[in-house]
């Protein structure tokens, strides 16, 4: 069931991307101070969405993988386990 949902979501994203590209065919120039890029607006929008997704994924991964503060015990763990009174 999960594979079917993932496949349907991927197809929906591809369909939305195709519609975005077809509805925004006008060329746009992006000037990056000495370097210019001329692409259709739909392509530039998808590049912006992709860059945002990559940045969000990197921030999420850093939050999941970064070591937690040692002063705060995690739920279910007793910091005094095995120590006498």
Secondary structure, 3 states (H helix, E strand, C coil): CHHHHHHHHHHHHHHHHHHHHHHCCCEEEEECCCCEEEEEHHHHHHHHHHHHHHHHHHHHHHHHHCCCCCCCCCCCCCCCCCCCC
